[in-house]
Amino acid sequence: VQLVESGVGSVQPGGSLTLSCQASGFDFSSYNLRWFRGKGARWVASSTSGNGTHYADSVKGRFTVSRDNKKNTMYLQMNNLKPEDTGTYFCNFADSWGQGTEVTVSA
């Protein structure tokens, strides 16, 4: 299993970023994947195999998780970013983690 995040960025409060997680080594379309801020620290959002989505209360209405099963890629569209969203974002599947991608929100 390999998970590779991309989309590192630095934005001002209120800005937007999109993160991507390219997956390989498993049947991507059959499994749920998750985004965390901090490795295993703070769950942010989940994308289910049935195209369902779930969000932490802190990001509801601002973040959107999606997936493209043909590209084996999960996305996290982050809008109206706040300083407290700053951190390293990790893609997770089972006990596998990507390398993380940095998001900085500051004025």
N, C-alpha and C positions, 0 to 999 in steps of 0.2 A: 504494500500500500504506500502510495506517495501522495502528499497533499502540498501544493505550492500556492501560497498566497501572493497576490500582487495588488498594487494600488496605493502604495505608501504616499502620504501626503501631509502637507501642513496648510491649514486654512484658518480663516478668521471665524469667530463665532457667527453662526447663521449660514455658514458656507456648506458645501456639499462635497462628498467624495463617494466613489464607488470602489469597493474591494471585490476581488475575484479569488476563487479557490479552484485551481485546476487539479482534478483528482485522477488517479490511475491505480490499477492493480486490484480492482474489485468491480462488481456490477453496480456502477454508480446509481442507475435508475431504481434499484431495488432497496436502497437504504436511506435512512435519515442522516442528515449532516447538521452540524451546529457551528455557530460562531461564538467565540468567547473573547472577552477582553482580559488579557492576562491568561497565561496557560492554565486552564482549569480553574480560573479564579472567579470570573463573573460571566455567567451565561448571558448572551445577548439575543440570539435568535436561532430558530431551527427551521429547516426545510425538510419536509417529510417525503417519503417515496410516492405518496399519493398527491403530491403538490400542495399539501397543507403547510401552513406557516404558523409559527408561534413566536412571541416576542416578550422580552422582559418589559415590565411596566415602564422602566425608565426610557425606553426607546420607542414605545408604541406611538404610532402616528408620525414618527420622524424617520424611522428606518424601514426598509423593505427588503426582505430576503427572497431570492428567486433562484431558479436553476434551469440549466439547459442540458437535458439528458443526452442530447446528440453530441454536445461538446464536453460532456463530463465536467461541467463547471457550475459552481454555485456562486452567487453574487450577493453583495450587501450594499444596497443603495442607502447612503446616509445623508439625510437632509437636515437643515436647521441644527447644525452641529453645535455643541456646547463644550466649554472647557473641560467639563467632567467626562466627556467622551474620549479624552486623550488617553492613549495607551497603545499597547501592542495587541493587535487582533489576530486571533488564531482560528483556523479552520480545524474542525474535529470530526473524525469518524471512528466510532468504537474507541480503541485505545491508541489511535494514530493521530498525530498532530502535524500541522505544517510548521514552517520555520517562523511564522509570524510576520506581520507587516505593521509598520509604525504609523499611527495617526496622531497628529498634534493639532489641537484647536486652541489658538491663543490670539489675542489682539496684538 
